[in-house]
Amino acid sequence: MKKTRILIVDDHALLRHGLKSIIQYQKDMEIVGEAENGKVAAQQAKALQPDLVVMDLVMPVMDGVSATGEIMKRAPNAHVLLLTTYGSSDGIAHALDAGASGAVLKSASNENLISAIKDVAAGRTSIANDIRRMMQDDPPIKPLTPRQTEILSYVMRGLTNQDIAKATGIRVDSVGQNLTTIFNKLGAANRAEAITIALRKQLLKL
């Protein structure tokens, strides 16, 4: 019997141990490696060439979105199943765009997790119903550039366009153009609404 070779990626050792405990009882699956962040995951994926990567979305050093893109480059035959908690739909959407094939909540039952693993390993898309509903209720937005995120952080601190221009070294009209783009991406009508949406989407932190 050919076993599905699985790489587990999560920054919490306890969760990695729990996943291994669940998967090791499956006769058609085997754990070939584990990693604590996306950077190590990409390196492990290149070295191990797993069939499937079960990966946390939010991690230090390199998150699941960036790691998915790297894994697709280094192990093009691998499939990625995301593990996530309730939160913003944006990270999930961006990781799916980067090549992930499925997403399941960390609170999923053992049966649902194994079912999702089997579906994704077989080349099928598997997105939990709860996650589908979350993405419908909170539609993902286009990602902000680092410059746009920086400008929005200054807006949150109450700086004027002139102050932001001085802080960033760009022209005042460029600040205004960036803000217009930011508002369009977020679907915001003004600064206050943009900040509210950015905080909810976890683009900014208090």
Buried (B, 14 or more C-beta within 10 A) or exposed (E): EEEBBBBBBBBEEEBBEBBEEBBEEBEEBBBBBBBBBBBBBBBBBBEBBBBBBBBBBBBEEBBBBBBBBBBBEBBEEBBBBBBBEEBBBBBBBBBBEBBBBBBBBBEBEEEBBBBBBBBBBEEEEBBBEBBEEBBEEBEBBEBBEEBBBBBBBBBBEEBEBEBBBEBBEBEBEBBEEBBEBBBEBBEBEEBEEBBBBBEEBEBBEE
